[in-house]
Amino acid sequence: MERVVITGMGLISPLGNSVEEFWNGLVQGKSGITQITSFDTSAFKSKIAGVVHDFDAESRFGRKEARRMDRFTQFALAAAEDAWKHSGLELDQIDRERLGVYVGSGVGGIQTLMEQEAVLKTRGPQKVSPTLIPMLISNMAAATISIKLGALGPTLSPVTACSIGNTAIGEAFRLIRYGGADVVISGGSEAAITEIALASFGNATSLSTRNDEPAKASRPFDGNRDGFVIGEGGAIVILESLSHALRRNAVIYGEVIGYGASSDAYHMVATHPEGIGAYQAMKLALAEAGVQPEEVDVISAHATSTLVGDRSETMAIKKLFGEAAYRIPITANKSMTGHALGAAGGLEAIALIKSLQDGIIPPTINQETPDEVCDLDYVPNTARKADLNIGISNSFGFGGHNAVIVVRKYEE
């Protein structure tokens, strides 16, 4: 079996549109959550989000090409292009039949759908764009990347809600590990900050309504949390077989060594209150990695800032790690980015890779009030230096989808 390494990273995020800007923001404990200004939020319960700023698709792709992509596809393609450049790969020097693309989105082109529905109602069916469907469908991020780079290998668009990023990375890891590809572009993208999504999540009482203090609204594990903050972005990692990477003298940023997936088999949107599925996914990921629980140095939590979700993840960690759970630092990136849905797993994978590289654990900000159940070490409010070798990243999604990856600092 092949070892699978990370040789490139790229992202678009509420904390910046480069890996370094994103990483520096996390380490500084900077919040990327702001007031929504793209539409009138006066009638909405929640008026805040982790919004991507300073992203001009027309400048990047040209007006014609940009207008044929929904915002989630624009994010994915931009992140993929940056990750590809970061990897140093050259198309004329690889077997494109062994170059895959595993990139998903939870909601897909909802912005395009809303715009074209308005066109239908105000201007009639003859004015609806013929590109609506290809812009809407969630596989279009993966397809666009494949077309742009000429990737002829396996292309997959997993739809596992908010666990998509880890699902994509984990399945790509296995594809390479068992010889199905040399290189896979993997991750997730989302651009769902729209009126209809904000209204639906708000009416489900899922969202924080701390509208006057956006930077303090996302507070995973804190006793005064009142819901998650919707976010957006795109995040891509380049996975490559170690043998392929070594042949071209690639710079290696980390190694994926395990993946676990499970289902809560419980509820359409609610996490299993005892974290059974989360526990199972973490257990499977560590087993595939050949890692004992006590060998884990850091956990990147899913941690959306909901009461049941944060508590059930904490219980799952306690169940798997036992007494060791109290000594393992746990970080919650969503405290700073908000919940980027299908992009969250990719963003958090990149953060974990950087954490292992630099020996720094980003904080979980807004830790002010203890929760009697959430009583582990969540690296409160200030980043921490640590000797790190192995980390796990958790991602869980609506429908009970759970996906966990294990990442190790690269050693020859």
QUIVEN-V43902 format. One record per residue. N is the residue number from 1. PHI is phi in whole degrees, 0 to 359 (* if undefined). BURIAL is 1 if it has 24 or more other ideal C-beta (glycine too) atoms within 12 Angstrom, else 0. Layout:
[[N	PHI	BURIAL] [N	PHI	BURIAL]]
This chain:
[[1	*	0] [2	280	1] [3	281	1] [4	239	1] [5	241	1] [6	260	1] [7	239	1] [8	199	1] [9	216	1] [10	206	1] [11	202	1] [12	233	1] [13	209	1] [14	294	1] [15	260	1] [16	134	1] [17	249	1] [18	221	1] [19	300	1] [20	293	0] [21	296	1] [22	300	1] [23	295	1] [24	299	0] [25	297	1] [26	298	1] [27	297	1] [28	281	0] [29	70	1] [30	274	1] [31	270	1] [32	259	1] [33	265	1] [34	221	1] [35	293	1] [36	282	1] [37	239	0] [38	282	0] [39	205	0] [40	286	0] [41	256	1] [42	301	0] [43	267	0] [44	262	1] [45	291	1] [46	252	1] [47	234	1] [48	230	1] [49	195	1] [50	273	1] [51	267	1] [52	283	1] [53	246	1] [54	58	0] [55	244	1] [56	245	0] [57	296	1] [58	294	0] [59	293	0] [60	281	0] [61	250	1] [62	92	0] [63	298	0] [64	296	0] [65	293	0] [66	299	0] [67	288	0] [68	263	1] [69	233	1] [70	293	1] [71	301	1] [72	294	1] [73	287	1] [74	301	1] [75	300	1] [76	297	1] [77	294	1] [78	298	1] [79	295	1] [80	294	1] [81	298	1] [82	292	1] [83	295	1] [84	299	1] [85	299	0] [86	298	1] [87	286	1] [88	76	0] [89	290	1] [90	235	0] [91	300	0] [92	280	0] [93	242	0] [94	231	1] [95	275	0] [96	292	0] [97	287	0] [98	246	0] [99	251	1] [100	250	1] [101	225	1] [102	241	1] [103	223	1] [104	235	1] [105	213	1] [106	284	1] [107	256	1] [108	72	1] [109	275	1] [110	293	1] [111	296	1] [112	297	1] [113	300	1] [114	295	1] [115	296	1] [116	284	1] [117	295	0] [118	297	0] [119	298	0] [120	303	0] [121	286	0] [122	262	0] [123	237	0] [124	97	0] [125	296	0] [126	292	0] [127	260	0] [128	292	0] [129	295	1] [130	292	0] [131	265	0] [132	307	1] [133	297	0] [134	297	0] [135	281	1] [136	279	1] [137	296	1] [138	287	1] [139	281	1] [140	290	1] [141	297	1] [142	297	1] [143	297	1] [144	295	1] [145	297	1] [146	299	1] [147	295	0] [148	296	1] [149	262	1] [150	68	0] [151	280	1] [152	261	0] [153	277	1] [154	303	1] [155	233	1] [156	221	1] [157	237	1] [158	293	1] [159	237	1] [160	234	1] [161	55	1] [162	282	1] [163	261	1] [164	304	1] [165	303	1] [166	290	1] [167	300	1] [168	297	1] [169	294	1] [170	295	1] [171	291	1] [172	294	1] [173	304	1] [174	290	1] [175	303	1] [176	290	1] [177	303	1] [178	260	0] [179	89	0] [180	277	1] [181	198	1] [182	265	1] [183	221	1] [184	225	1] [185	275	1] [186	221	1] [187	153	1] [188	207	1] [189	210	1] [190	205	1] [191	214	1] [192	250	1] [193	281	1] [194	229	1] [195	303	1] [196	290	0] [197	292	1] [198	296	1] [199	294	0] [200	293	0] [201	299	1] [202	295	1] [203	290	0] [204	276	0] [205	55	0] [206	270	1] [207	263	1] [208	294	1] [209	246	1] [210	280	1] [211	290	1] [212	277	0] [213	226	0] [214	306	1] [215	294	1] [216	254	1] [217	283	1] [218	269	1] [219	219	1] [220	306	1] [221	70	1] [222	280	1] [223	295	0] [224	254	0] [225	292	1] [226	227	1] [227	132	1] [228	272	1] [229	245	1] [230	292	1] [231	225	1] [232	211	1] [233	150	1] [234	211	1] [235	213	1] [236	229	1] [237	241	1] [238	265	1] [239	261	1] [240	212	1] [241	296	1] [242	301	1] [243	297	0] [244	293	1] [245	295	1] [246	291	0] [247	298	0] [248	254	0] [249	56	0] [250	288	1] [251	283	0] [252	248	1] [253	257	1] [254	171	1] [255	223	1] [256	273	1] [257	237	1] [258	196	1] [259	209	1] [260	226	1] [261	226	1] [262	203	1] [263	233	1] [264	292	1] [265	50	0] [266	227	1] [267	204	0] [268	298	0] [269	233	1] [270	279	1] [271	291	1] [272	301	1] [273	299	0] [274	259	0] [275	67	1] [276	298	1] [277	293	1] [278	299	1] [279	302	1] [280	297	1] [281	295	1] [282	297	1] [283	299	1] [284	294	1] [285	296	1] [286	293	1] [287	297	0] [288	295	1] [289	284	1] [290	70	0] [291	245	1] [292	279	0] [293	308	1] [294	289	0] [295	274	0] [296	285	1] [297	261	1] [298	202	1] [299	239	1] [300	267	1] [301	278	1] [302	293	1] [303	39	1] [304	276	1] [305	90	1] [306	251	1] [307	300	1] [308	290	1] [309	299	1] [310	294	1] [311	291	1] [312	292	1] [313	294	1] [314	299	1] [315	296	1] [316	296	1] [317	296	1] [318	297	1] [319	295	1] [320	281	1] [321	264	1] [322	60	0] [323	296	0] [324	297	0] [325	302	1] [326	280	0] [327	254	0] [328	271	1] [329	292	1] [330	238	1] [331	244	1] [332	235	1] [333	298	1] [334	296	1] [335	298	1] [336	249	1] [337	262	1] [338	74	1] [339	261	1] [340	276	1] [341	53	1] [342	294	1] [343	268	1] [344	299	1] [345	299	1] [346	294	1] [347	300	1] [348	286	1] [349	294	1] [350	296	1] [351	299	1] [352	293	1] [353	301	1] [354	296	1] [355	299	1] [356	294	1] [357	297	1] [358	266	1] [359	68	0] [360	228	1] [361	256	1] [362	297	1] [363	281	1] [364	262	1] [365	280	1] [366	66	1] [367	273	1] [368	233	0] [369	236	0] [370	297	0] [371	245	1] [372	297	0] [373	270	1] [374	273	1] [375	239	0] [376	266	1] [377	270	1] [378	262	1] [379	50	1] [380	293	1] [381	69	1] [382	225	0] [383	298	1] [384	227	1] [385	279	0] [386	201	1] [387	275	0] [388	243	1] [389	234	1] [390	232	1] [391	225	1] [392	239	1] [393	236	1] [394	259	1] [395	219	1] [396	230	1] [397	222	1] [398	311	1] [399	89	1] [400	89	1] [401	284	1] [402	232	1] [403	217	1] [404	228	1] [405	243	1] [406	246	1] [407	239	1] [408	235	1] [409	300	1] [410	288	1] [411	225	0] [412	294	0]]
